Each structure stands twice: as structure tokens, then as C-alpha cells.
Amino acid sequence: MEKSKRERVKIDQDQGQSQYYIPYYQIAIDKFFQFGLSVDCVVFGYQNGILKVLLIKRGAEPFKGEWALPGDLVYPNEDIEVAARRILFDLTAIRDLYLEQTQVYGQVDRHPLGRVITTGYYSLINIEDYDPHASAWADSVYWVDVNKVPKLAFDHNLILKHGLDILRSRVRRRPVGFELLPKKFTLGNLQQLYEALLNEKYDKANFRKRIVSMNMLISLKENQKDVPHRPGRLYSFDKERYDQLKSKGFSFEL
């Protein structure tokens, strides 16, 4: 450091400035460590042909009584991913859920109490496998049709939109939807699932031809039972076959 800068730092220290003072910054360096951090979780669930998202009714200010994504502040000594799992469990009682990071939101005025930067996470689950219920400061928990989501607190509508965009992009390129079906399913069940996930309608014959041609399904040589319509042929997803195809450059695409 040249002499003049050393002298400035020495003077500032003598005048009560932090020892980490750097003349380049327009504010004191300790001001950079006064931001809040949070996480917001977009948990998608599938049930009876409908794609839903898990929402809470806030029981605390700000936005008390309003709809929101499950989210909260990160403790100063807590890793972001650890916080995401903790917060989801604290508010909804859902534990051990795989969460994938989506995007960071840093608008200056996104939180009315001060500067809070949040990280979005998303997950896709079978609703039948979980039993969420409100805890901590959440008043209640609801599964809501993604096409009927009301105005949410903060910028949660935007976070939800981005999570939905990412989900639909990945569903087109990876067979993640099979996790939401029972081990035995019909092609009709599969088409209904992807129509819900992607919010699109597919021609029945073309969809079945496309899926069967991917050679990822095992025909179980058995049909549905006890259904009020013509029983459909049952299939299962061949993950081992898919992994083999993927290693050879196969691309799943709808």
C-alpha cells in the first residue's frame, strides 16, 4: 500500500473507524453485514390429475393472515440448504424432502422490514405420500391448484412462477414425472400426469406412440381391475433401461 493510503487508514483508525476500513467503499464495511437472508420453498404436489402448490396462511407480521410460500429467515450460523429443510419442517411438518435451488431474489424493497435477500427452492412430490400440517407461526397449510393461486405475500407469486417454469422445463427433458405415479400405471395415467405438469393437452394416439417408442416402459401383461371403464394395460417405468439409454446420449423430450 502506498504511503498516502497507509496514512489515511491510520488516521481513520485513530478516529474510530473499523480496522477493516477500505477507502474504495462508499459506506463503512460493517454496513455490508447487515442484510437479512431467507429461503422460500415452492413445493409442488400431484393428485388426481391436478398439479398443486403448498401454501401457508401467515400467522405473523408482515402480511399476517395472507397466503404465502413456506419461507423464513436464515439463522446467522446456518447454511442455506440446512435452513431450507429446517424452515419447511418448522412451518409444514414435512421433513427429509429433496429441494433444488432455483434463483436468488434481491430486490431492495422486497421485504417491508428491511433488506432481505431470499433463495428459492422447489420440489415435486406425490401428495399421497405426505401429511403436512401447520406449525410454528404458520396458521394453516393448504394444497392449492397452481392455476388458482391467489395474490401472495412479498414477491412469492414471482418465485412461484419461476419455480413452475423450471419444473416444466425439466419435466420435458427428464422423466421426473414417473415418481408421482404408482409402480403400476396405465398410459392414460401417464398422459394425465404430463398434461397436468405441463398444462397442455396431448393427442392420445400420438402421446402413446411417442412414449412407447422411447423404450423406457415395461409392459406388465396385466390390466387394471375394478374400474368402471374398459381396463387399461398396466406398465412400469424401467429406470435401469433409461439410465442405459441416457449413457448413450438418449434425450427424453416431450
N, C-alpha and C positions, 0 to 999 in steps of 0.2 A: 504494500500500500504506500503511495507517495506521501511525503511528509505532511502536506496540507490536509489530506483526508485523515491521517492519524491524529493530527491536532484537533480537527473537528470532532472526531469520535471521542477524544479525551475530554474536550470541553463539554460535549453533550452528556457524557457520563458524570462529570463533575456537577452538572446541573440537574441530575436526577433521571436522565434517560436510561433505558434498558441497556445492558451490556451488549445486546444483540442488535442495537440500532444500526440501520444501514441507510445512508443518506439518499440512496436511489428511490426508496419508497416514499409515497406521498402521505402515508399515515404511519403511526408507530407500529412496529412489527407485531406487538402483542394484540393489536386490533384484529389481525388475521385469524386469531384463535378464539373468536367469539361467535362463530357461526354455529347454528344447530344442525344436526343430522337426523334424518328419519328414514324409514323404509315404508313402502306401501305395497301390499300384496294383491295381485289380481288372480284369484283362484277360480278357474273355470270348471264347471261340472256338467256332465251329460246325464240326462234322464228322460226316458220315454220320448225320444226324438227331439228334445229341446236342449239347446246349449244355454247354460245359466252361469251367472257370476255370483260369488258370495259377497254380500254386503252386510254392513252393520248399521244400527242406529246409534249415533254417538250419544253417550251419556255424560259428556264433559265438554266444557267450552275449550276452544271456539267451535261454533256450529253445533252446539248441543241440540239434540233432537233431530238432526238431519242425517240423511243417508251418506255413507262413505265406504271406501275400501278399508279393509283391516290394515291399520298402519299406526305407527307411533314413533317416538323419539328413540335414538340410539344412545345407550349409556357411553360416557367418555372412555371407559376401559373395555369396550365391547367391539368385536369385529362385526362388520356389516352383515355378513351371511348368518352369523350366530344370532344377531339381533333380529333378522327377518324371521327365523324359525321361532325364536322366543316370543316375539310380538304376535305372530299368528296364533301360537298356542295360548298366550295370555288372553287374547280377545275372543277366540273362537273354539278353544279346546282341541284344535287339530294339531297333532304332533307328527314329527318324522316325515314331513312332506317334502318331496324334491321340488326345489324352487330354482328357477332360472332367471338370471338378471336380464332386464330389458333395457332400461335407459335411465340416465340421471336427469333430474329436473331442478334447475337452479334459478328460476325467475326470482328477482329480488323481492317482489311483493306477493309471492305465492302463499305466505303464511301471515295472518294478521298480527301475530305477536312478535315478529322479528324475522331475521334472515334464517330460513331453514331450507337446506338442500336435501332432496329426497331421492332415493334409489328405488326404482320399480322392480318388482319380481312377478313372475307369473308361473302358474302350474295348471295342469289339466288332470282332473280326477273323475272317477266314477262316483257319483253321488251316493249310490247304494253302499259304498264301502266306508263312508264316514258319517259321523253323527255330531256336527258342530252345535255348540250352544254358547250363548254369550257369557262372558266372564270379565273380570277386571272392570274397566269403566264403560264397556260396551253394554248398552241396554238390551239389545236383541240382535239376532243374526237371521238373515234371510237368503234363500236362493232366489234370484231374480232372472227372468228371461233376458238375455243380452239385448234383445230388440225392444225391451220395455223398461230400460233403466232410467230412473228419474234424474233430475239435477242433483249432482253430488257435491259434497263439501270440497273446499280447496280447488285444486286442479285435477281432481280424481276422474272426471269424465275424459280428460285428455290422456291420463295414464291408462285408463281402461281401453281407450281407442287404440293406443299404441300396442298394448298387450294383445288385443284382438287381432291387429294387423300382423304381428309377429307370429301368433298362433296359426293363423290361416296360411301364412307364407310357408311355415314349416310343415303343416299338415299336407300341403301339396307336394312336398319334396321328400317326406319321410312317413312311413306307415305308423305314426304315433297313435292314430285313432283306434287301432286294434285293441289297445289296452282298456278301452272303455266298453268293450263287448264281453259277453260271457265266453268261455272257452269254445263253446259250440254256438254257431250263429248261421243265419241264412244270408244270402246275397242281398235280400231285401233289408235285413237289419243293417248290413254294411252300407248300403246306399242311403238309408235313412240317417245314419250317423254322419256320413260325409256331407250330406245336404244340410244338416244342422250346423256342423262345424264351419262350413264354407258359405252358408246362406245362399245356396244355389240349388237349382233343380237339374237333375240329370235324366236323360232318356234311359229308360230301363234296360233296353237291349244293348245300347252302346256302353253303358256303365258296366254291365256284367261281362261283356266281351272284353273290355279293357282290363278289368280286374283279373279275370281268369287267365288272360294272356300273359300276365306278369309272373305266373307260375309260382305264387307265394302261398297258395291255399291248398289245404289237404281236404279232399272230398271224403267225408266220413261214411259214405254209403248208408246213411240213415236220414230219416226225415223228422220233422217236428212232430210232436204228439200233443193231443188235447188242445187243438187250436180250432177256432170257429171258421176256418177257411181251408183251402187246399194246402196240405202240409208242404213246407218248403224243404229243399235239400239242405242238410247241415254241413258246415265247413269249420275248419280251424286254421289259425294262422301258423305258417311254418317259418318260425324265426331263424332256424338253422339254415334253411334254404335261402331266406332273404339275405342273411349275412354272407353266404357264399356268392350270391349274385352281386352284392354290393362290393365285395372284394375284387370282382372282375369288371367293375365300372358301371354296373347297373344303376339306373336312376329312376326312383319311384316318382311318378308325376301324374297328377290328375288334371 
